[in-house]
Amino acid sequence: MGVEHNPLPKQDELLFSTERHTVYSGAVGAGKSRSLCMDAVIHTAGKPEARYGLFRKTLTGLKKSTLKTLLEGDGFAPPVLPRGSYRHNKTEREIHVHGGGVIMYNGVETPESVRSMNLSRAGVDEVTELRFEDYAAVDDRVRLDIGEPLCIKSATNPGLPSHWLARMMGISPDKTEPDPDCRIIMTKTADNTHLPESYLRSFERHKGTLYYDRMFLGKWVGAEGVVFPEFQRDTHAIERSRDEAHEVYYAIDPGYTDPFVILEVWSDGDKRHHIAREWYETGKTHADALKQLHGMMKANPEATVVVDSAEPAFVEAARKAGVRAKPAEKGPDSITSGIGLVTQRLRDPGDGRPRVTVDPRCVNTIREFESYEWQEGRNGLKDKPVDANNHTMDAYRYLVQHTDRGRGFAFAGAGDVPEGRPFNEERFCA
């Protein structure tokens, strides 16, 4: 099979790397998914013995991004694997390259998702979505010697400098040397010479923000300026049993160009929340969202559904469809007061059990908890969040304002306000 690729210089570095663990850390538009797809094709072309595992945290996310790039193309770019050059067994999740090896794919929702595989190489897209134990399970599978380096190639947007991957790659403040046989390739949006100048200029309005530093410059930054520095994956991104749920809620932030978000939230006997499921889709109509909501509510038809009050049409449509929908109780200064209530839930009340956790498969919710940030206000005070990376955050805030307002989850005093924020007792105390 003849395949012609014209990779960017940084993509070339990934393709020719021989370290056991190589990460392509790229900002928006840096060609991350495409680089992994090229690696998969090059590794399997003409080598029947090759077994390449292609992964992302969720199978849904993998199909919408990486697999689409591999088999369908994205934008004006053609598919990385030419049509007619393979046989796709969707049931087994295997792509058999004609005259070559097999590209196997799956979500790594649990370590067991990959434990039956025997691989000669692996590619992991958005690797920061994975827990360390998920990545370790992939690492265990790459052991089939076909005469080429046994590698795991990963791609990701920049994450927090406290992330396990940042420590592994030696770019964390408290660990500046990479682990043995590890390499990270850093790239920024402007490194992609195929992007139009007008697209690059569109980022100028974000200069000086955390979003610009991470998503355009490709820097691993985060703690200073994020709205919820209390959120820590090791503490908050955990699995819980459905048996613990005493009540179930659905929180909704409608969108079309922006994502339409539905969160399923469990509340246990101690009123602790667990964000158990998420639906995060762009280009979806109210009818699409209602169909999804009905599917999610099959086991909980009487659950309360809290919706952005700025979307009365969806509230009315939901009610007509038999859903107990109610508009969010926003009130004055609802964003900052709601953020205060969510912050209270993220904190450990002293028993080692925070008042909110998130299922690790809710990757968009986790990503937004880590990247939602404050704008710089007057005199350096941060009193208004940036209107970005906030869709699941808005949905959950609506729910918390419904469940917590006036129920005793209030800030004790000025010392409890996130650093850099002006204290206003009326604003932060429910």
C-alpha positions in Angstrom: 0.0 0.0 0.0 1.4 3.4 -1.0 0.5 6.2 1.4 1.9 9.8 1.0 2.0 12.1 4.0 3.4 15.6 4.4 3.7 16.0 8.2 4.6 19.2 9.9 8.1 19.2 11.5 6.8 18.6 15.0 4.7 15.7 13.7 7.8 14.3 12.1 9.5 14.3 15.5 6.6 12.1 16.8 6.7 9.7 13.9 10.4 9.1 14.2 10.7 9.0 18.0 11.8 5.7 19.4 11.3 6.4 23.2 8.9 4.0 24.9 6.7 7.0 25.9 6.4 10.0 23.6 3.8 12.7 24.0 2.8 15.2 21.3 1.5 18.2 23.3 -0.2 20.6 21.0 -2.5 23.6 21.2 -5.6 24.0 19.2 -5.1 23.1 15.5 -1.7 21.5 16.0 -2.6 18.3 14.2 -2.6 16.0 17.2 -5.1 13.4 16.2 -3.7 13.3 12.6 -0.2 12.7 13.9 -1.4 9.6 15.7 -3.3 8.3 12.7 -0.2 8.7 10.5 1.8 6.8 13.0 -0.8 4.0 13.0 -0.8 3.7 9.2 3.0 3.9 8.9 3.4 1.2 11.6 0.9 -1.3 10.0 1.5 -0.7 6.3 3.1 -3.7 4.7 3.6 -5.5 8.1 1.0 -8.2 8.6 2.4 -9.0 12.0 1.8 -5.4 13.3 -0.9 -4.8 15.9 -1.5 -1.1 16.6 -3.9 -0.1 19.5 -5.6 3.3 19.0 -7.2 4.6 22.2 -9.0 7.5 23.9 -10.7 7.6 27.3 -14.2 7.0 25.8 -15.1 5.1 22.7 -17.5 7.9 21.8 -14.8 10.5 21.9 -12.5 8.2 19.9 -15.0 7.7 17.1 -15.8 11.4 16.8 -12.3 12.6 16.6 -9.4 10.2 16.0 -11.3 7.5 14.1 -13.0 10.2 12.0 -9.6 11.6 11.1 -8.3 8.2 10.2 -11.2 7.0 8.0 -13.1 10.0 6.9 -10.8 13.0 7.1 -11.5 16.3 8.7 -12.1 19.7 7.2 -10.4 19.8 3.8 -7.9 17.1 4.8 -8.5 13.6 3.3 -8.6 10.5 5.5 -5.2 9.3 6.7 -6.0 5.8 5.7 -7.1 5.8 2.0 -10.6 4.4 1.2 -10.4 0.9 -0.3 -7.1 0.1 1.5 -8.6 -1.7 4.5 -11.5 -3.8 5.8 -13.3 -2.4 8.9 -14.8 -4.9 11.3 -16.9 -2.6 13.5 -18.1 -5.3 15.8 -14.5 -6.4 16.8 -13.3 -2.8 16.5 -10.5 -3.8 14.1 -9.3 -2.2 10.9 -7.4 -4.7 8.7 -5.0 -2.9 6.4 -4.7 -4.7 3.0 -1.3 -6.3 2.9 -0.5 -5.0 6.4 -1.4 -5.3 10.0 -4.4 -4.5 12.2 -5.4 -1.2 13.8 -7.4 -2.1 17.0 -9.3 0.6 18.8 -11.3 1.1 22.0 -12.1 3.5 24.8 -10.1 3.1 28.0 -13.0 3.6 30.3 -11.5 1.0 32.7 -8.1 -0.7 32.6 -10.0 -3.9 31.7 -11.0 -2.4 28.3 -7.5 -3.2 26.9 -6.4 -6.2 28.9 -7.2 -8.7 26.2 -4.9 -7.0 23.6 -1.4 -7.9 22.5 0.1 -4.9 20.7 3.3 -3.9 18.9 2.6 -0.2 19.3 -0.1 2.1 20.7 -1.5 5.6 20.2 -3.5 7.4 22.8 -5.4 10.5 21.9 -6.1 13.2 24.6 -4.0 11.2 27.0 -4.6 13.7 29.8 -8.2 12.3 30.0 -6.8 9.0 31.3 -6.0 8.1 34.8 -2.5 6.8 35.5 -3.9 3.3 36.0 -5.6 3.5 32.5 -2.3 4.5 30.9 -0.5 1.7 32.8 -2.9 -0.8 31.4 -2.1 0.3 27.8 1.6 0.2 28.7 1.3 -3.4 29.8 -0.2 -4.4 26.4 2.6 -3.1 24.2 4.9 -6.1 24.2 4.6 -7.8 20.7 8.1 -7.6 19.2 8.0 -7.3 15.4 11.5 -5.8 15.1 10.5 -2.2 15.7 10.6 -0.1 18.9 7.9 -0.9 21.4 6.3 2.6 21.7 3.3 4.4 23.1 2.7 7.6 21.1 0.3 10.0 22.8 -1.3 13.3 21.8 -3.0 15.9 24.0 -3.9 19.5 24.7 -1.8 20.9 27.4 -3.0 20.0 30.9 -2.3 21.2 34.4 1.3 21.1 35.6 0.2 19.0 38.5 -1.1 16.2 36.2 0.6 12.8 36.4 1.7 13.1 32.8 3.4 16.4 33.4 5.4 14.8 36.2 6.2 11.8 34.1 7.5 14.1 31.3 9.4 16.4 33.7 7.4 19.6 33.1 5.9 19.8 36.5 7.2 22.6 38.9 8.3 19.9 41.4 9.7 17.5 38.9 11.8 19.0 36.0 13.5 15.8 34.7 11.5 13.3 32.6 11.3 9.6 33.6 13.6 7.2 31.7 12.6 6.6 28.1 10.2 9.5 28.1 9.9 12.5 25.7 7.5 15.3 25.2 7.2 17.4 22.0 5.7 20.8 22.6 3.9 22.7 19.8 1.7 25.8 19.5 -1.1 26.6 17.1 1.0 28.8 14.9 3.4 25.9 14.2 0.7 24.5 11.8 1.6 26.3 8.6 -1.6 25.1 6.9 -3.9 27.2 9.1 -5.2 30.5 7.6 -3.9 33.7 9.0 -7.4 34.9 9.9 -7.8 31.8 12.2 -4.5 32.6 14.0 -5.5 36.2 14.4 -8.8 35.2 16.0 -6.9 34.1 19.2 -5.6 37.7 19.7 -8.7 38.7 21.7 -7.7 36.0 24.3 -4.2 37.3 24.9 -3.3 37.5 28.6 -5.6 34.7 29.6 -5.0 31.1 30.7 -7.0 30.0 27.7 -4.5 31.8 25.3 -1.5 30.4 27.1 -2.8 26.8 27.0 -4.8 26.6 23.8 -2.7 28.8 21.5 0.8 28.9 23.0 0.6 25.3 24.2 1.8 25.9 27.7 1.1 23.6 30.6 -0.3 26.2 33.0 -3.4 26.3 35.1 -3.4 26.7 38.9 -3.2 30.5 38.9 -6.4 32.0 37.5 -8.6 28.9 37.4 -12.0 29.2 39.0 -11.8 25.9 40.8 -8.2 25.2 41.9 -9.8 22.9 44.6 -10.6 20.3 41.8 -8.0 17.5 41.9 -8.4 14.4 39.7 -7.1 12.0 42.3 -9.7 13.2 44.7 -12.7 14.2 42.6 -12.6 12.0 39.5 -13.7 8.7 40.9 -16.3 6.0 40.2 -19.3 5.5 42.6 -22.0 2.8 42.7 -25.4 3.6 41.5 -26.7 1.9 44.7 -25.5 5.0 46.6 -27.9 7.3 44.7 -30.9 8.4 46.8 -32.0 11.1 44.3 -31.2 11.7 40.7 -31.2 15.1 39.0 -30.5 16.3 35.4 -28.8 19.6 34.8 -29.0 21.2 31.4 -27.2 24.1 29.6 -28.7 24.3 26.1 -26.6 25.2 23.1 -26.3 24.6 19.3 -23.0 26.3 18.1 -21.8 25.9 21.7 -22.3 22.4 23.2 -25.7 21.3 24.4 -25.0 19.8 27.9 -27.0 17.3 29.9 -25.5 16.1 33.2 -26.9 13.2 35.3 -26.2 13.9 38.9 -26.7 11.5 41.8 -27.3 12.6 45.4 -26.5 10.2 48.2 -27.9 9.9 51.7 -25.5 12.7 52.9 -26.5 14.9 50.0 -23.1 14.5 48.3 -23.3 14.9 44.5 -21.8 12.6 41.9 -21.8 13.7 38.2 -22.3 10.2 36.8 -23.0 10.8 33.1 -22.6 13.7 30.6 -24.0 14.5 27.1 -21.9 17.1 25.4 -22.8 17.7 21.8 -22.7 20.6 19.3 -25.2 21.1 16.4 -28.1 19.5 18.3 -31.7 20.7 18.2 -34.1 20.8 21.1 -35.7 17.7 19.7 -32.4 15.9 19.6 -31.7 16.8 23.2 -35.1 15.8 24.4 -34.6 12.4 22.8 -31.3 12.0 24.5 -32.8 13.2 27.8 -35.6 10.7 27.6 -33.1 7.9 27.1 -31.0 9.0 30.1 -34.1 9.3 32.3 -35.6 5.8 31.6 -34.6 4.6 35.0 -35.5 7.9 36.7 -38.6 9.3 35.0 -39.6 11.4 38.0 -36.3 13.1 38.4 -36.1 16.9 38.6 -34.5 18.6 35.6 -32.9 22.0 36.1 -32.5 24.1 32.9 -30.9 27.5 32.1 -33.7 30.0 32.7 -32.5 31.9 29.6 -34.0 29.0 27.5 -37.7 29.1 28.3 -38.5 27.4 25.0 -36.7 24.3 26.0 -38.3 24.3 29.5 -41.7 24.4 27.9 -40.9 21.7 25.3 -39.6 19.5 28.0 -42.7 20.0 30.1 -44.9 19.1 27.2 -42.9 16.0 26.7 -43.7 14.9 30.3 -40.4 16.0 31.9 -40.3 17.7 35.3 -38.3 20.7 34.0 -37.8 23.9 36.0 -35.8 27.0 35.1 -32.7 27.6 37.2 -33.1 30.0 40.1 -30.4 32.5 39.1 -31.1 35.8 40.9 -28.7 38.7 41.0 -25.0 38.0 40.6 -25.9 34.3 40.1 -22.6 33.3 38.4 -20.3 34.3 41.3 -22.7 33.1 44.0 -23.1 29.8 42.2 -19.4 29.4 41.8 -19.1 29.9 45.6 -21.6 27.1 46.2 -19.7 24.7 43.8 -16.4 25.6 45.5 -17.9 24.6 48.8 -18.8 21.2 47.4 -15.3 20.7 46.0 -13.7 21.2 49.4 -13.2 18.3 51.8 -15.5 19.0 54.8 -13.0 17.1 57.1 -14.0 13.5 56.6 -12.0 12.9 53.4 -15.1 12.9 51.2 -15.7 16.0 49.1 -19.4 17.0 48.5 -19.0 16.5 44.7 -17.3 13.9 42.6 -17.2 13.1 38.9 -17.1 9.8 37.0 -13.8 9.6 35.1 -15.7 9.0 31.9 -17.2 12.5 32.1 -14.1 13.9 30.3 -15.6 17.2 29.3 -16.8 18.0 32.8 -13.4 17.2 34.2 -11.7 19.3 31.5 -13.8 22.3 32.3 -13.3 22.0 36.0 -9.6 22.2 35.3 -9.7 25.0 32.6 -12.5 27.4 33.7 -10.7 30.6 34.5 -11.2 34.2 35.8 -10.9 37.3 33.8 -8.5 40.0 35.0 -10.6 42.8 36.5 -9.8 46.2 37.7 -6.8 46.4 40.1 -6.0 42.8 39.3 -9.1 41.5 41.1 -10.7 38.4 39.5 -14.5 38.7 39.8 -15.9 37.5 36.5 -15.0 34.2 34.7 -14.0 34.0 31.0 -16.9 33.0 28.8 -15.2 29.7 27.7 -14.8 26.2 28.9 -18.0 26.7 31.0 -20.8 24.7 29.5 -20.8 21.8 32.0 -19.8 24.3 34.7 -22.9 26.4 34.0 -25.2 23.3 34.0 -23.8 22.0 37.3 -24.0 25.5 38.8 -27.7 25.7 38.0 -28.3 22.5 39.8 -26.2 23.4 42.9 -28.1 26.7 43.1 -31.3 24.6 43.2 -30.1 22.1 45.8 -27.8 24.1 48.0 -29.1 27.7 48.2 -30.2 28.5 51.7 -29.3 25.0 53.0 -26.2 25.8 55.1 -23.4 25.5 52.6 -22.1 29.0 53.0 -18.6 30.6 53.2 -17.5 31.1 56.8 -15.7 34.4 56.0 -13.3 36.3 53.9 -10.6 33.8 54.4 -12.6 31.2 52.5 -12.9 33.2 49.3 -10.7 31.9 46.4 -7.4 33.9 46.3 -7.6 37.1 44.2 -11.3 37.4 44.6 -13.0 40.4 46.4 -15.0 39.3 49.4 -18.6 40.3 49.5 -20.7 38.6 52.2 -24.0 39.0 50.4 -22.4 37.7 47.2 -20.9 34.5 48.6 -23.2 33.5 51.5 -26.4 31.7 50.6 
